[in-house]
Amino acid sequence: MTHVPHDLNNLSLAKQYFDRLSADDLSRRYFSGEKYIPSFTNRLKFLLFTDSVLSELTRFYPYQPIVKRSYEVYKERS
């Protein structure tokens, strides 16, 4: 094989990006184990505009199984 598969290329690009982040960056803090605690406005947004939030997540993360399944379950129940 003379070329690197796309998945491996993507991993190296993600690592390069992550390595350039500052020490106090939110992504680094979550990677280090800091727990995500949503703000009151984020909680309110999710409660009032669930369909909008889930459709936005589906649009930005179409290959994430949990996002896709959550939206499907929400649609089935509504």
N, C-alpha and C positions, 0 to 999 in steps of 0.2 A: 504494500500500500504506500503510495507516494504522497498522499495528503492526509492531514489530520481531520478527523470527523468534526462536523460543525458543533456538536455538543462539547467536545473538548476545547475548541476555540472559544466558545461562549464562556466556559468556566474560567479560562485564563483571562478573558476580558473582564469578567466580574471580579476576579481576584485583583487585577490591576487597579480597577476602580476602587475597590474596598481598601486596598493598601494606601491609596492616596487620601482617604478621608482623614479628617482631623481626629484627635484622640477623644474629643468630647462630642463627636457626631452622634446623632440619635441611632443610626444603624449600628454603629460600633457598640453603643451602650446596650442595645437589645441583644447583639451578638454575645456580649459579655454576660448576659443573664438578667439584665434589668427587666422588671415586669412592666408591661404596657398597662397603663391605667388611663382609660378614656376620660376626657373632660366632660363636664356636665353638658356642654353644648353638643359634643359628639354623641353622647347618649340620647339626648333629646332628638337630634337629627335622625338617629337610627330608629327611634320609636315612632316618630311622626312621618318619616319618609323612607320607610323600609324598602319599598319597591325601587325607589330611586337609588338608594345606597347599594342594593344588591345588583341592580342592572349596571351601575358604574363599576363595581368590582368585577363583574363578569366581562365587561368591555376591556378593562385594563389587565385582567388576569384570566384570559380565556382557557388556559391549559391547567389551571389549578382545580383539581377534582373537588375539593371541599367547597370552593366558591361556586362552581357550577352546580353541584348537588344541592347546596343551600338555596340557591335561586330556584331550582326545579321544585324543591319541597315547598318553598314559599308560594310559588305559583299554583301548585296542586291544592294547597290549603286555602287559598284566597278565591 
